[in-house]
């Protein structure tokens, strides 16, 4: 593994600005304009939620750990910045991404087990192991063999002791990190920025007072405290929040990036309320079946 994120291929080749990422996707859509118009899809974040649910369904019976699941999600997101989704069978891509991620995270699964879970989760017709082998080659090729992923979980583990997070706060921060894989944030920001955002939100949202469910309204309120950090103010906040706000204000952390991450999460939680599994499933099935991609 690369010694650090700063020397990694993730930072050098797979971290974009919002404008760069938007341009890449626009070019991809323009090159496949007929397909895009013929088979409209829900908002990308809703599709990501659906993919996440499907990956979790495949992973759960096999006891696959969260970091491998997160790596698979990043692989899928990277792949679809290079290849138009309507030219693929997402069931095959997700199964292959999970298979490859397990190998890279040193918790390998037998290809037959991955295939069996994929068929169960997607009710899919593909049953040839060679399909996963071929798709694996394509995935690796499109990602230029740059497969090592640096996740925010390590940064969170290092910071949680420094700020004496409670078990509930740590659990909520971990959950927020899991949620960020449903957005473009893994392609936009460094892992430590994501971890700091998750930790900050966990402390400000005070999970012990309202359970562990994250809501857009609560995250919106957290932005006000984040504004205090940017202004090095915030005299009226609680001691623990104040300690974190002071640390953020005095550190070299990119506060604009933390704010951007927070806003992206707000957007995710808002649109999540309109998510329906059936809509995503039907829209994906439409182009997969019409184009014979499930054979």
N, C-alpha and C positions, 0 to 999 in steps of 0.2 A: 504494500500500500504506500501511496505517496506520503512523505513524512508529514505534510500538513496541507490544509486546504489551499494555502497561499501558493504552493508550488504545484498544485494538482491540475490535471486536465479539466476538471470540473470548473475551476476558476478561469482557466485560459481559454477554453473552447465552448463551455456550456453555461456560462453566465452572461445574460443579455441585459440590455436596457429595455424598458417597455416599448420604446420606439423600434428598436431592432427586432424584437420578437414579433411585434405587430406587422412589420414589413415582411419578415420571413413568411408569416402565415398568409399575408395578402398575396404574395407572389405565388405561393402554393395553390391558393384558391383560384387565382386568375388562370393558372395553367390547367386547372380542372374545372373551369367555369360551368360546363354543361352538366357534369356530375353534381356539383354543388347546388345548382338550381333544381335539378331533377329530384334530389333526395335531401330536403332540408332536415337539419338536426336541431335539437334543443340547444340552449345555451351551453357553452363548453363546460362550465362548472357543474351543471346538472348531469351532463354525460360523465364527467369525472366522478361524481358521487355514485353513479350507476356502476362504473368500472370498479370503484373501490369496494362496493358491496359484493360484486362478482368475485373479485380477487380474494376478499375475506372468506367468502363461501368455499372457495377452492382451498384456501390455506388452513382453515379451521380444522377439518378432519385429519389433516396431515401434521398438525402441531407446529406449523411454520411460524417462526418468531416475527415480531413486529418489524425489526430492522430489514429483514429480507423482503417483507411485504412492501415496505417503504421504498426499497431499492427498485422493486418491480414497478411501482407507480412512477418513479422517476424515469425508468427506461421507457415506459409507455408514452410518457409526455415528451421525452426527447424524440422518440421515433416518429411521433405524429407532428413534429415540427419539420420533418424531412419528407414524410410520405402522407399523401391525402388519405384520410381514414376510409373514405368510400371506395378505395381501391383494395381494401383489406377485409379480412374477417376478424373483427375485434376479439372474438372468442379465442381464435388461434393466437393472435398477438399477445393477449393477456396471459394465456396459459404458458406461452413460450417465455415471456418476460419473467414470470414467476419461476419457471424452471431455471432460467439463466441466473436470476437474482439469488436463488438458493445456492447455486454453485459458487457464485462470487462471495456470498456471505458465509461460506464454509458450513452450510447446513444442507447438503445436497439431497435431492429427492429423486427417486427412480422415475424415469420418464413415463413409464406405464401408469404410475400412481397419479402423476399430474394429468395425464390424458384422461384417466378415469374420472377424476374430479371435474375436469373441464366439460366432459360429456354430460355429467350429472347436473352441473350448474347451468349450462347453456342449452341443454337438450339438443346438442349439435350433432350433425351427421358425420363430421370428420372423425375417423377412428384409426387413422394410419399414423404410427409413430414417426414415420419419415417426414410428415408434414411439420411436426414440431422441430425436427432437425433442420429442415430447409428454412423455416422461419427464424430459427436461432441464428443461422448464418446471415440472414438478411438483417436481423436486429444488430448483430455485432458489426456488420459492414456499415450500416447507416450511422452507427454511433462511433465509427472509426476506431473500433476496439478500445474505446475510452470508457471503461466499465466500472471503475472505482468511484463510489459515491461517498461523500462526506456528509453525514447527517447531523442535525442539531441536537440529537439525544446526548452526545458526549459533552457538548458545551453546557447543556442543562445540568448534567451530573456534576460538572465542575463548579457551576454557579450556585447550585441549590444549597450547598453547605455554607458558602460565603454569606448568603442572605437568609440562612436558617429557615428555609421553606418548610411549612408543615406538610404532613403526608397528603392532606387534601389539596393543598396548593400544588404540590409536586405532581399529583395525579391529574389535576386540571391542566397544568402546563404541558404535561406529556400528551394529553388529549388534544390540546390546541396544536401542538406540533404535528400530531397525526392528521388533523384537519387541514393543515397548510398544504399537504400533498394534493388536495383537491383543487388547488389554485395554481397559478403560474409562479408562485413565490420560489419554488425550488430552482427555477431557471433565472430568477431575478436577483436574489440576495444570498449573501454568505450564510452558512449554517449558524454562526454565532449571533447574527442579527435576528434570525428566526427564534433562536433559543431565548434571547433577551426579551423579545416581544412576547413570547409565550409566558415567560416568568413574570414579566411586568403585569400582563393581563390577569394572570392567576392571583397575584397579590392584590390587585386593585378590585377584582371581582369578588374577592372574599368568599370562596366556595363553601366555607362552613356555614354561611348565613342562608344560602339558597340552593344547596345541592351542587352538583357538578355540571349541570346543563349550561352551556354557553348560549347566550342570546345576543342578538344584534344590539338591543338597547343597552345592555350592560357594557358591551365593548365600546359603544359610542360614549358612554359616560367615562370610560377609562381614557378616552382621548383627551378629556379635559385635564386629567392629571398629567398626561404626557406633555401637554402644552406647558405645564408648570416646569417640567424638566428642561424644556427648551429655553425657558426664561429664567431658569435657576431660581424659581420662586416656589410657591405652594405652602405657605405657612400654616394653613388650616387643616392639612391632611394628617392622617394617623401616622404614628411614629414609624411603623414598618414601611408604609408606603413612602413616607418622607425620606427614609434612609435610601430606598431604591431610587427615588427621584433625584436626590442629591448625588448619588453615585453616577447616574446617567448624565447629569448636568456637568459633572467634573471629568467624566471619562472622555475618551476619544471616539466613542461610539457614534456612528452616523445617525443622528436623531431623525433626520428626514426619512431615512430608510426604515426606522422603527415605526414612524407615523404611517408611512406608505404600507407597511406590512399590516398594521392595525386596520387601516381602511380597507385593505383587500379582504381581510377576515370578516369585517363588518358586512361587506358586499356578499361574501359567501354565505354567511348566516341568514342574511335577508332573503337571498334567492332560494336557499335551502327549504324555506317554508312552502315554496311552490313545487317542490320536487315530487314527482310520482314515478315509481319504478316502471309502470306499464308504458308510459309515454316514451321513455328512452328505449326500452326494450323493443317496442313496436317500430320505432323509427329506424333503429339499427337493423332489425330483422328485415325491414323492407328492402334496403339496398343489398344486404347480404344474399337474400333469396333471389331477388330480381337479377342479380349479376352472377348468380351461381357460385358465390364465394365460399359456400359452406360444403362444397363437394371435395 
